[in-house]
């Protein structure tokens, strides 16, 4: 996973300026801010609100509504486990329980060493090959706890 920049209001303003003229700019700007800093810092919300003539509450509502946005820095690696019905029917619940236990974290948590953040995702589009996950943007399919542990051990 790439390294992110430290928070800077000036960098945030530059990100906003680069996307401000896009129709429906709020979501593209939030994605760009997260790509730049690894998360959407609380300090970015009033800057974005002012730039787009929105209230802070509106921006906060958008960030907290969409599960893709993180409000805190993630671990070095982000593991997203599919929680949709197709993956559940193929062992996804057992896989999720095993990963939460092995990593000693719950959903949206980060391991104490800062290496892995665990996030639920509701469908990765790999329904026929579940249970599925995504590690740092790379899709993984036909998983069981042993195979996913092996993959995680290789990146930790």
Phi, psi and omega in degrees: 000143182287159177275146181255162178281154173287153181303136175207125178299327180293318178294319177301314179297323178294320177297315180298314181299324181291338184240359189298329184274356178289137177297134183064048191292341188303307182294314177301322178293315179299319177296319179293321177297316179295321178297326182283316187253353182088348179196176176258099182296146178303328180294339181283335187298311179292329178294315178293318180301314181295317182295327183255007180057047176243165174276158176299324180297321179296315180294316178301317179299321179293314182297319183278339180285315184274124183289346180289337183272133177256138179262355179225153180301137178277174172290177181299328178236141179246119178255118179250118179260133179290132180246008182287164187301319182299317178289324177300318182291345181252016176107012182297324179295316179296319178297315179298315179300317181296319181290319178297321179290313182296318181278347181059041177218164174255182179306140179071006179270164178235138180301155184299334178276359178075014185270329185225131171250135182252122181232140172278149174222142185255079174097121175255000180079017179248038190303323182283348184236028181284171357290147186239160177210173174224125178244114180053038177088356179261121180289143178230139183225168180053049185270152164224173185299320182296315181293317181292323176298317178299317179295315180296319179299325181291332181263345181278000000 
